[in-house]
Amino acid sequence: MKSITSVSIVGAGNVAYHLGKALSNSGVGVDFIFSKSNTNAQELANLVGAKATRNLADLQKSDLIICATPDDTLIDLIPILAPIAPVVATSGTFNVLALDLDTPIGVFYPLQTFSKSKATDFSVIPLFIESNTVDFNGILLELGKKMSRTVVELEWEKRKTLHLAAVFANNFTNHLIDIAQQQLQAAQLPFAWIQPLLNETLAKLEFQTAKDAQTGPARRNDQQTIQQHISMLPSEEAKIYELLTASIQQRFSDHDKL
């Protein structure tokens, strides 16, 4: 296989948006954008100098198809795309190689949270690669290194564990911050007062583990404060508080040797 100089993208959501920009900025041509949303496809196409299309046959003009669609579409979509051109999914959890196709297929997984409204420096985003042939692996690594300083071959078993950890670190953390914002808003208190605390929480992780950095009433087993907090919360949030408190206390129990 030859090096990848042009791609087409299936999907026009957050991942496709940032991948398309990063590819274009790296000198890789983006030929076509195919999406169920014509509006989103045209928006992304205009951004990266591509064409929006509803004809899958157009994608055969590209060296690679990047399938940036939800995981539950991949089992049906990749076998349709694979005869057209080599294809990769951007999923952290889908086992592409289980499809057992003879044509080049693989994974091109950027580990980051993406929003169209937030610019991203793609060079610092880790990219994880897997494919069904050694040659295709090498070509994907070459492509990834045009975009990111960290490009790693990673098999599905480890990649899905990485994705799970990312859900805890990002998605669940973001949800807890959302709860905190709602509490502050209800009390007419500014979120800006919490922001330095969040910044320091992340800064600590540069030189110590999260376990070593753990503080708070659960860590201290401060029952008076814990019960006061629970009494202040609606039932669903109280359940979250109690579950997280119990998890922290379990982590620091006497029999925990980690």
C-alpha positions, 0 to 999 in steps of 0.5 A: 500500500502507498502512503496516505495523501488523501482521505474521505470522512464518514460522519460530521460530528465532533470527532470528524470535525477535529480530525478533518481540521487536523488532517487538512492542517497536516497537508493531507487532502480531505476529498469528501464528507459523507454524513446523514446530516447534509448541513453538518457535512457541508459545514465540515466540507467547507472548513477543510476544502472538501465536497459533501456527498451522498454517494458512497462511490465517491469515496473510492477516490481517496486513499483512506476512509475514516469512519467517525460514527457512533460505535453501534453503526460500525458493525454494519457500516465498515463492511459496506465501506471496506470494498470501496477503500481502506477504512478505519474507525475512530472508536476506542471500544469497537473490535474492528478486527473481529469483522474478519475482512480481507481488505485493509481495516483498522482503528485510528483512535484519538483520545480526547474530548471534542467539541466543535466550539473549542479549538484543539491542539491535535499535536498533543492528543495521543493517537492509537492505531490497530489494523489487520495487516503489518503494512497497513499498521505502518501506513497508519502510524506514518499518517498519525505522526503527521498529526500527533507527537504520540502515536501508539499501536494498541490492541483492542483489549488494552484500548477498551480499558483505556477508553473505560479509564477515560470515561471515569476521568473525563465523562464522569468527572464532567458530570460531577462538575455539572452537579456542582454547577447546579448547586452553586447556581441554585445558591446564587454562588459563582462557579469561578470560586471553584475553578482554582480548586479544579485547576489545583486538582489536575496540577497535583497529578503532575507529581503524585498519584490520585490516591496520594492526592485524595483529601476531603471528608470521606478520606478523613472519615469526617462523619459529621460533615458527611451526614450534613452534606447528605442531608442537604442533597435531593435523593438522587444526588445523595445516592451519588454522594454516598456511593462515592464516599463509600468508594473512597473509604474502601480505597483507604481501608486497612486491608487495601495494600495498593 
